[in-house]
């Protein structure tokens, strides 16, 4: 990574850039991002970035959305936060939000009254509140960024409904993906990632925690009946509902030999 290169090497590299390349340099996230902020290289459907404050989750989410929108004119992205106010203040207008991360000549048009961002190539992103689960029932999307998932209120099952509706609406394009960024939230039982103790799951293969660079991956197993689940990256791993605290088996995923099980606890 450029950020880890020696000062002399960095200076020499920058000196060789022309003016146009220097203008573009601050907006190429790969130049400054650490490994945990970059998308998985495998074929994934759900990417859970669960890390503490200062990790760079918001910047990573904004840059991921920007990259999708700028390279795919047909992209329809859902931006989902605990409330519309937080979606605007953090995901769109924040210091690390989409508008701040975008180069001036490629900045999307923001239409607050329509809760929408529009890029010049036709790509769009729409803001949603997880507290209004029904608003996600009809719209279709190709991608989604869910921010502070652990903060979503699950009173009367609203968080579960919002997640379910979002997943069922992900049916545009050939490769639907969801990025969920969140800070772990303490509660009892312990928060965050937990190892499964189910006998059936233990028989499915070696269950090992793979929290590399604070990232969790989910494979797309093609079974659309259970898109409500966060998944496990690996053969013999089990998918589970991210809002469920019950220890019950999910759907067997396929993939490489290593596997892990993740459950995100949400404050109800």
C-alpha positions in Angstrom: 0.0 0.0 0.0 1.2 3.5 -0.8 0.6 4.7 2.8 3.2 2.1 4.0 5.8 3.0 1.5 8.9 5.0 2.5 8.7 8.8 2.3 11.4 9.0 -0.4 9.6 6.4 -2.5 6.3 8.3 -2.1 7.8 11.6 -3.0 9.5 10.1 -6.1 6.2 8.5 -7.2 4.2 11.7 -6.8 6.8 13.7 -8.6 6.2 11.6 -11.7 2.5 12.3 -11.9 1.1 14.9 -14.3 -1.3 17.6 -13.0 -4.5 15.6 -13.9 -3.2 12.6 -12.0 -2.3 14.7 -9.0 -5.8 16.2 -9.0 -7.3 12.7 -9.0 -4.9 11.3 -6.4 -6.8 12.3 -3.2 -10.0 10.7 -4.5 -8.5 7.3 -5.2 -9.4 5.5 -2.0 -6.9 2.7 -2.7 -4.0 5.0 -2.1 -4.9 5.6 1.6 -7.2 2.7 2.6 -6.1 0.0 4.9 -6.9 -3.6 4.1 -9.9 -3.8 6.3 -11.6 -1.0 4.3 -11.4 -2.7 1.0 -14.0 -5.1 -0.3 -13.4 -8.9 -0.1 -11.7 -10.3 -3.2 -13.9 -13.4 -3.1 -17.4 -13.8 -4.6 -19.5 -12.4 -1.8 -23.0 -11.2 -1.2 -23.0 -9.7 2.3 -20.0 -7.9 3.8 -20.2 -7.1 7.5 -17.7 -4.6 8.7 -17.9 -4.6 12.5 -15.2 -2.5 14.2 -14.7 0.2 16.8 -14.8 3.9 16.3 -12.0 5.4 14.2 -11.7 2.2 12.0 -13.0 4.1 9.0 -16.3 2.3 8.4 -18.2 5.3 7.1 -15.5 6.2 4.7 -15.2 2.7 3.5 -19.0 2.5 2.9 -19.1 5.8 1.1 -16.2 4.9 -1.2 -17.8 1.5 -1.9 -21.0 3.2 -3.0 -19.2 5.8 -5.0 -17.2 3.1 -6.8 -20.4 1.2 -7.7 -22.2 4.2 -8.9 -19.4 5.6 -11.0 -18.8 2.2 -12.7 -22.3 1.0 -13.1 -24.9 3.4 -14.6 -27.7 0.9 -13.8 -26.8 0.7 -10.1 -29.7 1.3 -7.7 -28.3 1.5 -4.2 -30.3 1.6 -0.9 -28.7 3.6 1.9 -30.3 2.4 5.2 -29.6 3.8 8.6 -31.5 3.8 12.0 -33.3 7.0 10.9 -33.4 9.2 7.9 -31.7 12.0 9.8 -28.7 9.7 10.5 -28.6 8.6 6.8 -28.4 12.2 5.7 -26.0 13.4 8.4 -23.6 10.5 8.3 -23.9 8.5 5.0 -24.5 11.5 2.7 -23.5 14.8 4.2 -21.0 13.7 6.8 -17.2 14.4 6.8 -16.7 10.9 5.5 -19.9 10.7 3.6 -20.6 10.2 -0.1 -20.6 13.9 -1.0 -17.3 14.6 0.8 -15.6 11.6 -0.8 -16.6 12.5 -4.4 -14.5 14.5 -6.7 -16.1 17.9 -7.6 -16.5 16.9 -11.2 -18.2 13.6 -10.4 -20.2 14.6 -7.3 -23.8 13.3 -7.4 -26.8 15.6 -7.3 -28.4 15.4 -3.9 -32.2 15.7 -3.8 -33.2 15.8 -0.1 -36.9 16.0 -0.8 -36.8 12.8 -2.8 -34.2 11.2 -0.4 -32.1 10.5 -3.5 -28.6 10.9 -4.9 -28.2 10.9 -8.7 -25.0 10.5 -10.6 -24.4 11.9 -14.1 -24.3 8.4 -15.6 -27.7 7.5 -14.4 -26.9 5.6 -11.2 -29.0 6.4 -8.1 -29.0 5.9 -4.4 -32.0 6.3 -2.1 -32.1 6.9 1.6 -34.2 4.7 3.9 -34.9 4.5 7.6 -34.8 1.1 9.3 -37.5 2.3 11.6 -39.9 2.4 8.6 -39.6 -1.1 7.4 -42.5 -0.9 5.0 -40.7 1.7 2.9 -38.4 -1.1 1.8 -41.1 -3.4 0.8 -41.6 -2.3 -2.8 -38.4 -0.7 -4.1 -35.9 -2.9 -6.0 -32.1 -2.5 -5.7 -28.9 -3.8 -6.9 -26.8 -2.9 -3.9 -27.3 -1.7 -0.3 -25.2 0.0 2.4 -26.6 -0.5 5.9 -25.0 1.7 8.5 -24.8 1.1 12.3 -26.9 -2.1 12.1 -26.5 -2.7 15.8 -28.3 0.6 16.5 -31.4 -0.3 14.5 -34.4 -0.5 16.8 -36.0 -4.0 16.8 -39.1 -2.9 18.7 -42.0 -5.0 17.3 -39.5 -6.7 15.0 -38.9 -3.5 12.9 -35.2 -4.2 12.4 -35.9 -7.7 11.2 -38.7 -6.6 8.9 -36.4 -3.9 7.4 -33.6 -6.4 6.8 -36.0 -8.9 5.3 -37.7 -6.4 3.0 -34.3 -5.0 1.9 -33.0 -8.5 1.0 -36.2 -9.5 -0.9 -35.8 -6.3 -2.9 -32.3 -7.0 -4.0 -33.0 -8.4 -7.4 -31.6 -5.9 -9.9 -28.4 -6.7 -11.8 -26.3 -9.8 -11.9 -24.5 -9.5 -8.6 -26.5 -8.1 -5.7 -24.4 -7.1 -2.7 -24.9 -5.6 0.8 -22.3 -3.8 2.9 -23.3 -3.5 6.6 -21.1 -1.3 8.8 -21.6 -1.2 12.5 -19.9 -0.6 15.9 -20.4 -3.5 18.3 -23.0 -2.7 20.9 -22.8 -4.2 24.4 -25.6 -6.3 25.7 -26.2 -9.6 27.4 -25.5 -12.2 26.0 -22.2 -10.9 24.8 -22.2 -8.8 21.6 -20.8 -9.3 18.2 -19.5 -12.5 16.9 -20.1 -15.8 18.7 -19.0 -19.3 18.1 -21.9 -21.7 17.6 -22.4 -24.6 20.0 -25.0 -26.5 18.0 -24.2 -30.2 17.6 -25.5 -30.1 14.0 -23.3 -27.2 13.2 -20.2 -28.8 14.8 -20.7 -31.9 12.7 -20.7 -29.8 9.5 -17.0 -29.1 9.8 -14.4 -27.2 11.7 -15.9 -24.0 12.9 -13.2 -21.3 13.4 -13.6 -17.6 13.9 -12.2 -15.7 10.9 -12.5 -12.0 11.8 -9.7 -10.9 9.5 -9.3 -7.2 9.2 -12.7 -6.8 11.1 -14.5 -8.2 8.1 -17.1 -10.9 7.8 -18.2 -12.3 4.5 -21.3 -14.1 3.2 -21.4 -16.3 0.2 -24.3 -16.1 -2.2 -25.6 -19.7 -2.0 -28.4 -19.0 -4.5 -31.2 -19.9 -2.0 -33.4 -16.9 -2.0 -35.7 -18.2 0.7 -33.2 -17.2 3.3 -31.7 -13.9 2.1 -32.5 -12.6 5.6 -29.4 -14.3 6.9 -25.9 -13.1 7.4 -23.7 -15.9 6.2 -20.6 -17.8 6.8 -17.7 -17.8 4.3 -16.9 -21.4 3.9 -17.9 -25.0 3.2 -20.0 -26.5 6.0 -20.8 -23.2 7.6 -24.3 -22.1 8.5 -26.3 -19.0 7.7 -28.2 -17.2 10.5 -30.5 -14.3 11.0 -28.4 -11.3 12.2 -31.1 -10.2 14.6 -31.8 -13.6 16.1 -30.4 -14.6 19.6 -31.7 -18.2 19.3 -29.3 -21.0 18.6 -30.9 -22.7 15.7 -29.5 -24.0 12.5 -29.7 -22.2 9.2 -28.8 -23.1 5.6 -25.7 -24.8 4.6 -23.4 -22.7 2.5 -20.8 -23.8 0.0 -17.3 -22.5 -0.5 -13.7 -23.0 0.8 -12.8 -25.2 3.7 -12.5 -22.6 6.4 -15.7 -21.4 7.9 -17.1 -19.3 10.7 -20.4 -18.4 12.2 -21.4 -14.8 12.9 -24.3 -13.4 14.8 -24.9 -9.7 15.2 -26.8 -8.8 18.4 -29.2 -5.9 18.0 -30.6 -3.8 20.8 -34.3 -4.3 21.0 
